[in-house]
Amino acid sequence: MIVVDTGVLLAVADADDRWHTASTELLASYPSDQLFLPAPVIPETGWMIAAVLGPATEAAFLASVAFGDFTITDLTAVDWQRVAELVERYADMSLGTVDAAVVAVAERLNVTTLATINPRDFRVVRPTHCDAFDLVPTAP
């Protein structure tokens, strides 16, 4: 099981991204029921894809979500409380709602591997269920 963050999805959508191949291969190595996509990641990813690659690519991403390429994971009230705690605790680094949601979902599901190209935030945050997250893919 793996929790998916925005940057990996943007890299998959953008063939010119230096993380494209590693991110595409990573996601392809998991069945869709093992790719947990926190709901707040979807609008952030759509917005970033639209800004960089245009609305047609954004629509293709949204269609993949609708098609079931990921297991969409809504946040619970407890998750939202954890998001608030994380945003406050890591205010000095501007963790943000979406990254905090990725952490909260991983904690609730007891997932230790994150699909992210953002090691800055996820190496600093200390999850409650493990010593540190395993971040994949590794640098290309």
C-alpha positions as CSV (number, residue, x, y, z in Angstrom):
1,M,0.0,0.0,0.0
2,I,1.1,3.5,-0.8
3,V,-0.3,7.0,-0.2
4,V,0.1,9.3,-3.3
5,D,1.0,12.9,-3.2
6,T,0.5,15.6,-5.8
7,G,4.0,15.9,-7.3
8,V,4.1,12.3,-8.4
9,L,0.8,12.7,-10.3
10,L,2.0,15.9,-11.9
11,A,5.2,14.1,-13.0
12,V,3.2,11.3,-14.5
13,A,1.1,13.7,-16.5
14,D,4.1,15.7,-17.8
15,A,6.3,13.6,-20.1
16,D,9.0,16.3,-19.9
17,D,9.2,16.2,-16.1
18,R,12.5,14.7,-14.8
19,W,10.4,12.5,-12.4
20,H,8.1,11.3,-15.2
21,T,9.6,7.8,-15.8
22,A,10.3,7.0,-12.2
23,S,6.8,8.2,-11.1
24,T,5.0,6.4,-13.9
25,E,6.8,3.1,-13.2
26,L,6.2,3.5,-9.5
27,L,2.4,3.9,-9.9
28,A,2.2,1.1,-12.5
29,S,3.8,-1.3,-10.0
30,Y,0.8,-1.0,-7.7
31,P,-2.8,-2.2,-8.3
32,S,-5.3,0.7,-8.0
33,D,-6.7,-0.7,-4.7
34,Q,-3.2,-0.2,-3.2
35,L,-2.8,3.4,-4.4
36,F,-4.5,5.6,-1.8
37,L,-5.2,9.1,-3.0
38,P,-6.3,11.5,-0.2
39,A,-9.2,13.5,-1.5
40,P,-7.5,16.9,-1.0
41,V,-4.8,15.8,-3.3
42,I,-7.2,15.7,-6.3
43,P,-8.0,19.4,-6.6
44,E,-4.5,20.5,-5.9
45,T,-3.2,18.1,-8.6
46,G,-5.9,19.2,-11.1
47,W,-5.0,22.8,-10.5
48,M,-1.3,22.2,-11.0
49,I,-1.8,20.1,-14.1
50,A,-4.1,22.8,-15.6
51,A,-1.5,25.5,-14.8
52,V,1.4,23.6,-16.4
53,L,-0.1,21.4,-19.0
54,G,-3.6,22.8,-19.8
55,P,-7.2,21.8,-19.3
56,A,-7.1,18.7,-21.6
57,T,-4.5,17.1,-19.5
58,E,-6.3,18.1,-16.3
59,A,-9.5,16.4,-17.7
60,A,-7.5,13.3,-18.5
61,F,-6.2,13.2,-14.9
62,L,-9.8,13.6,-13.5
63,A,-11.0,10.9,-15.9
64,S,-8.3,8.6,-14.4
65,V,-9.6,9.3,-11.0
66,A,-13.2,8.7,-12.1
67,F,-12.1,5.5,-13.8
68,G,-10.8,4.1,-10.6
69,D,-7.1,4.3,-11.2
70,F,-6.7,5.1,-7.4
71,T,-8.5,4.4,-4.2
72,I,-9.9,7.8,-3.2
73,T,-9.6,8.3,0.5
74,D,-11.9,10.9,2.1
75,L,-10.7,12.4,5.4
76,T,-12.5,11.6,8.6
77,A,-13.2,14.1,11.4
78,V,-10.2,12.6,13.2
79,D,-8.0,13.0,10.1
80,W,-9.1,16.7,9.9
81,Q,-8.1,17.2,13.5
82,R,-4.7,15.6,12.8
83,V,-4.3,17.9,9.7
84,A,-4.9,20.9,11.9
85,E,-2.4,19.7,14.5
86,L,0.2,19.1,11.8
87,V,-0.3,22.5,10.1
88,E,0.1,24.2,13.5
89,R,3.1,22.1,14.6
90,Y,5.0,22.6,11.3
91,A,3.9,26.2,10.7
92,D,7.5,27.4,10.4
93,M,7.9,25.3,7.3
94,S,4.4,25.9,5.9
95,L,3.4,22.2,5.7
96,G,0.0,23.0,4.3
97,T,-3.3,21.2,4.3
98,V,-2.7,18.8,1.4
99,D,0.7,17.5,2.7
100,A,-0.8,17.2,6.2
101,A,-3.7,15.3,4.8
102,V,-1.3,12.9,3.1
103,V,0.3,12.3,6.5
104,A,-3.0,11.9,8.4
105,V,-4.3,9.3,5.8
106,A,-1.0,7.4,6.0
107,E,-1.2,7.3,9.8
108,R,-4.8,6.2,9.8
109,L,-4.2,3.4,7.3
110,N,-0.9,2.5,8.8
111,V,0.9,3.0,5.5
112,T,4.6,3.9,5.8
113,T,5.4,4.5,2.1
114,L,4.6,7.8,0.4
115,A,4.7,8.4,-3.4
116,T,6.2,11.9,-3.4
117,I,8.9,14.0,-4.9
118,N,8.7,16.3,-2.0
119,P,11.2,15.0,0.5
120,R,11.6,18.4,2.3
121,D,8.3,18.2,4.1
122,F,7.9,14.4,4.5
123,R,11.4,13.9,5.9
124,V,10.8,16.4,8.6
125,V,7.3,15.4,9.7
126,R,7.3,12.7,12.4
127,P,4.4,10.3,11.9
128,T,2.7,8.7,14.9
129,H,2.8,5.1,13.5
130,C,6.5,4.8,12.4
131,D,9.8,6.4,12.9
132,A,9.8,8.0,9.4
133,F,8.2,7.6,6.0
134,D,9.7,5.6,3.2
135,L,9.7,8.0,0.3
136,V,9.5,6.8,-3.3
137,P,10.5,7.2,-6.1
138,T,14.1,7.9,-5.4
139,A,15.8,10.7,-7.3
140,P,16.1,10.1,-11.0
